[in-house]
Amino acid sequence: MAAADAVATPKKEGMFAQMARMSRAFWMVNVMEMIERLAYYGVRVVVPIYIAQADEPGGLHFTMGQKAVIYMWWAAVQAGVPVFSGGFADRLGYKKTIAVATCITILGYILMATQREYLPFLLGACTVGLGTAIFKPGLQGTLVRTLDDRTSSVGWGAFYMVVNIGGFLGPPLAHFLVGLSWPMVFFGSATILSLNFLMLFTYPPVSAGGVQRGGPWEIIKLTVSNLVKPKLITFILIMAGFWLMFMQLFDLLPNFIVDWTDSRAIVQALHLPKMFTTESARGTMIAQEWLINANAGLIVLCVVWVSWLASRMKRVHSIFVGICIASIGLLVAGFSMAGAMCVLGILCFSLGEMLSSPKMNEYLGVIAPEGQKALYMGYANMPFAIGWVIGSFMGGNLYEKMGEKAMLALRYLGQHGGVPAGVERTNAMEALQRATGLDANTATKLLWDTYHPYQVWYPFVTLGFVAALGIGLYSWWISKDAKANV
């Protein structure tokens, strides 16, 4: 009897055996996503500094509140449009939607490179968001169609690894292009993204499956009708809390690092070359884009292995553990001025991301009906949209009041004798140093000890743990379903 049971139970394939079974279409969409992410993160890791850092030469010098509005609209377009564009990708074909999306995104980068006024630059960011919004469901719909239940976990892990190879290469690209000029950052990304046109010439069309019929109105009705399913909309709302917390690593932490993090000890201990560093009034620091890049670097090295291990867990359980770890990591990254603690926090955050983010997409791909794979990949952007929009507004305004060093320097001057005439955000720290007779590092420590800017992270970390609690309750709710193993 035991022998019969052993024969009946299929042996779990190894990680490399599963990867060897992936189709050509799977690897091609991975490469296309890597190119798109390389271009995107070539802009994304430095644009917070370009938009709002008070002391950045050549920057736009918008306020943190204006940055919050730019990010809010960018998020609304980039993460909101896929909710509907996914259904159109299923009907019109994945290859066509990817080609159109690439053209729109290139136009957006060109606008961001050439426009320095607030509204035109906002338009450029939203155009990039629109192109990205159309690109994702078609590409991810193809990905889902190339996987089955046995290869799903490792397949999404491999996809996430390749995505983060693009993300890892983005910061050094940005670091180099910023050295040439700020506009070159955006022109360079547009050029890189155009390489996907070469890929499209040999891209094998993949059918959406199912019965594809109906015009735009039918597609919209199908999109909306699915959203009234209680468990789908509940999952989306819970994950919105995770994404609200998650996006602060890329939207808020870059400004926080430039303002507060002291990585001089790491530079000296490792004798880091200039390609990894930047000069500031406080000394030679690791460039913020390289610190953030610890996220992509760890994911590239570990995500396939982590995904293979996580394939033994229920998907919702993996998401729960991942959100908890990521929330702790974000708190650690911003709780101290020490560069080593920032790196440790980012690495912890990255482990949590590997356990949660790919599993969310995998979960939606598994429960998606045939013929609606891209539609459900569009739904995957709904929590991202809700979280990123609200988080952008919260992050920019909270940081302006609680964390921005230039604004805190103005507050300190106002509370200790008044702000001298002609002092604005862009020269607030210089004015503080003149008034107190302190050097840049001591003046920064004074503001840190007086105003405790690390408290800006508390609301986001709290929301992360609330999302973890929500996904724990959700797991219990669905445990009686036929698909309880998801």
N, C-alpha and C positions, 0 to 999 in steps of 0.2 A: 504493500500500500504506500509506504513511504517513497519507494522508487517511482511509483506511478505519479505521486504528487510532485516529485522532483522534475519529472519529464514535463508535466503539465505547466509548471511555473516557468515562464520565460526568464532567461538570465538577463540581467541588466547589462546593456552594452557599455563598454568603456568610453571615455571621453573622445579619444582619437578615432575610435571606430565610428562613433556617431558623426564626427566632423567629416570623415571620409565619405559619408553617404550624402553630403550636401550637394545640391545641383549647381550647374554653372550659373543659372539665374540668381541663385542665392548669393554666390560670391560676387557677381557683378553689381548687384544692388548694394552690397557691403562696400565695394570700392567707390561707388557713386556717392554713398552717404559719407564716406571718409573724406572725399574731396569737398563735399558741401560743408561738412563740419570744420575742415581745415580753414576754408574761407570764412565761415561764420565766426569761429573762435579767434581767428586772426584779428577780427574787429571786436568781438565781445569782451575779451579779457582786458582791453585797454580803453574802450569807449567810456566807461564810468569816469576815468581820469580826464579824458578829453572833454567830456561834457561839463563836469562840475568841480574838478579839483581847483581850489582857489589859487594855488601857486604854480600851476602847470604852464610853462612857456608855450605859447601857440595854441593853448586850449580855448574852448568857447567861453569858459567862466560863467556858465549859467548857474543859478542857485540850485541847491539840493531839491527845493520844491519844484523847480522847473524840470530837473532831471526825473523826479518822481512822475510828473505828468507825461514826459516823453516815454518812460518805461511803461507806464500804465497803458497808453494807447498802443505802443508796440506790442505789449503782451496781449491786449484785447484782440488785435488783428491776427498776430501770429498763432495764438493758441485758441482763438475763438472760431476763426474761419474753417479750420479742419473739421469741426463738428458737422459742417454741411458739405465741404469739398470732398470728404471721404466718400459719400454716397455718389457724387458725380464721377469720382475716379473709378468706382466700380463699373459705372455705365459707359463712360467715354473711353476708358482704356488707361492703363497705368503709364504706358510709354508717352502718350500725348500730354498727360497732365504734368509729367516730370519735365518735358521740354518747355512747356509754357511757364512753369514755375521758375526754371533756370533763367529765362529771359527777364522775368519780372524782378527777380532778386538782383541780377546784375545792374538793372536800372536803379534799384534802390541804393546799392553801394556807390554808384556814380553820383547820385544826389547827395548822399552823406559826405562825399569827398569835396563837393563843390559849394555846398550851402552852409553859411555860418550864422545866418539869422535863425531865430527860434522856430518859427512855423515851417519854413522850408526844410530845416533839418529834421523836424518832427515828421514831415511828409516822407522824407527819405527813409527814416527808421521804420515807418509804417509800411512803406513799399517793400523793404527787405522782409518785414514780417509777413506780408501778403504772399510773397514768393515762397517763403519757407512753409507757410500754411498750406499751400497747394502741393508743394513737393512731398511733404511727409506722408500723407495717407496713401498716395499712389505707390511710393517706394515701400512703405511698411506693409501695404496690402499684398504686394508681390512677395515680400519676405514670408508672411504668414502662409501664403499658398504653397511655398516651397518646403514647409516644415510639416511634420506629423507629431502625434502625441509623444512618440519615443524620442524625437530629436528636438522638441520644442525648447526645453530648458537650455541645453547646450547651444542650440541655434541662436536663441536670443542673447546668450552670453557672448558668443562669437561676434554677433552684430554689435553688441555694446562695446566689445573690445576694439573692433575696427573703428567704430564711431569715435572712441577716445584716443585712438592713434591720431586721427585728424585733430581732436581737441588738444592732444599733447604737442603736436607740431605747430599749432596756432600761436602760442605765446612766443616761441623763438622767432617765428615769422614776424609777429607784431613788434617784438623788441628790435629787430633789424629795420623794419620799415619806419618805425617811429624815429629812428636815428636819421633817416632820410628826410622825412617830413610827415606831418599828420595826414595830409591828403593821400600820400602813398599807401597808407594802411588800407584805405578803402579801395583805391584803384588796384592794389595788389590782390585783394580778396576777389574783386570782380574778375580779374584775369585768371586766377586759379579756378574759380567756379566754372568758367567757360570751358574747362577741360572736360566737363561732363557731356558736352555736345559730342565729343569724340566717342565717349562710352555709348551714347545713345545709338550710334550707327550700327553697333554690333549687339545691342541689348535685345535679348530674346523676349518677345511678347509673352506675357503670362496671363491666362484667362482668369477673370474674377470668380468663375464658377457660378453655380446656381442659375436661376432664370433672370436674365437682365432685360427688363422692359420698363416702359414708363418715361414720361417727360420730367422736366424740372419740378413741377408741382408734386408729382407722385414721389419723387426723391425726397423733397422737403417733408411731405407727410410721413414717409417711412422713418426719416430721421427723428422727427418729433415724437412719433408714436412709440418708438422704442424707449424714449426717455421717460415715459410714464411707468415703466417697469420698476417696481419699488426697489429691488435689489441692485439694479444697475445704477439708478440715480443715487441711492444711498452710498454705494461704493465710490461714485464720482465725487460726492460732497466730502466724504471722509478723506479721500486722497488729495482734495484741494488744500486741506490743512497741511499735509506733508509738503506739497509743492510751494506753499506760501513760505514755509521755513526753508526749504531746499534752495530756492532761488537767491536767498540772501548771500550765499557763498559767492555768487558771481556778480550780484548787483550792489551789495553793501560792503562786503569784506574787502574788495580792492581799495576803496576809499579809506576804510578803517586801517588797513595795513600801512598805507602811505602816511596817514596822520599819526599813528600810534606805535606800530610794531617796530621793535628795535632788533634787527638781525645782524648787527655788526659783529657780534661774537661768532656767528656761524661763518660769515665771510672770512674772518681772520683764521678760524680754526681749520677750515677746509681750503684756504687759499684760493677762493673762487676767482676765476678769470672775469674780465670785464663783460663778457657776453651774458653773465648771470646777474650782474650788479647794476646799480644806479647810484649816482651821486646826489646827496641831499644835504640840507643845512645841518643835519645831525650826523653826517658821515656817510661812509659807503655801506649801502644796504643791499640785500637781495631784492631785485626788481619784483614788484608785487605780482606780475604775471607769472614769474617763475615759482613763487610760493604757491599761488593758486594751482599751478601746473602739477604740483604734487598729487592733486586729485586725479587728473587724467593719467599720470604716470603709474600710480598704483593700480588703477583700473585696467590699464593695458596689460600689466604683468599678471594680474590675479583674477580678472572677472570670469574668464572661462572656467577656471578651476573652481572658483566660488560658486558659479552657476551649476556646475556638475555636482558639487556637494549639496547645494540647495535643492537639487532635483529630488532628493530623498525626503524633502519636507513638503508639506502642503504649501501651495503658493501664498495663501493669505497668512500663514504662519511666518514664512520668510519675510513678507512685507512688514509684519508687526515687529520682528526682531530688528530689521533694517532701519525702520523709522526711529526706534529707540536709540540705536547706536549713532545714527546720523545726528540726532538732536543733541546727544552728549558731545559729539565732535564739534558741532558749531559753537557750543558754549565754551569748550576748551580753547578753541581757536581765537576767541575774542575776549577771554577773561583776563588775559595778562598781556603786558607789553613785550614779553620775551618772545623772540623769534622762534625758539625751539618749541615753545608751547603752541604757537600758531601752526607750525608744521605738524606737530602731533595731533592737534585738533582736526586739521584737514585730512590727515590719513585716517583717523577714526571715522570722520564723516564719510570718506570714500568707501570704507568697508560697509557702512550702513547703506550707502547708495547702491552698492553692488547687490545687496540682499533684497532691496526694495524696488528700485526703479525698473530694472528689466522684468521683474516678476509682475509688475502692474500691467505692462504691455502684454506679457505672455498670458496672463489671466484673461484679459479681454479678448485676445486672439483665440484662446481655447473655447470660450463660451460663445463666440460669434457664430451665427448660423452661416451655412454655405451661401455664397453670393453676397455676403455683407462683411467681408473681412476688412476692406478699407474703411467702410462705414464705422466699424467698431474701433479701428485704429484712429479714426477721427474722434470718436468718443474719448479715447485715451488723452486727447488734448483738452478735454473739458476741465478736469481737475487742475491741469497745468494752467489753463486760461484763468480760472477763478482765483487760484492761489497766486499766480504771478501778478494779475491786475491789482488785487487787494494788497499783496505784499509790496509791490512797487510804490503804491501810494503811502502805505504805512512806513516803509523803510526810508524813503526820501524825507518825509516830514519828521519822523522820529529822530533820524540822524542829524538833521538840521538843528533840532532843539536840544538833543542830548549828547551827540557824539562828534559833530564836526569841529575839528580843532580851531579853525579860523573863527567860527562863530563863538566858541567858548573863550577864545582869546579876547574877542570884542566884549563879551559879557564880563570877563575878569577886569578889563580896563574900565568898563562902566561902573563896576562895583567898588573900584579902588581909585577914585579920583576923576573918572570920566574918560571918554574916548577922545583922543586928540583930533583936531581938525584934519580932514583929508585922509583919515584912516578908513579903509574899506576891507572887505574880506581878503582881497588879494595881497594886502600887506599887513594884515592883523598881527601875525606872529612877529614880524620885524618890529612893529610898534610895541608889542608886549616886551620883547627883549630889551628895547631901549628904555622902557619905563621901569623895568625891574632890575636891569643890569645883569640878567642871566643869559647863559648861552642857550642854544636851541634845544639841547637835550634836557637841561635843567628846567627850562620854561615848559617844555612838553610834560615833564614829570609833575611840575606844579599844577598844571591843568588836569592831569590824570587824577592826582590825589584830591583835588578840590571838587571836581564835578563827576568823577566816576563814570566815564563814558562807556565802560563795558556793560553798564546796565541796559544799553540799547538792545542787547541780545536777549534779555529775559522774556519779552513778549513772544518772540519768535520761537524760542526753545519751548516755552509753555505750550504754544499751539502745536508744536511737533509732538509732544507727549499726549496732548488731547487727541491728535490724529491716531497715534498708536493705540490709545485706549479704544477709540472708535473702531479700528480695524480688528481689535481683539473681540469686541462685541459682535461685529459683523461675521467673524469666523464662526462664533457660536451659533449665530442666526442661520447660516447656510449649511451647518454641519449635518442637517437631516436631508439635504437635497440628494438627488441621484448622483450629482456630480460633486459630492462632498470631497473628493480627492483633489479638487482644484485648489 
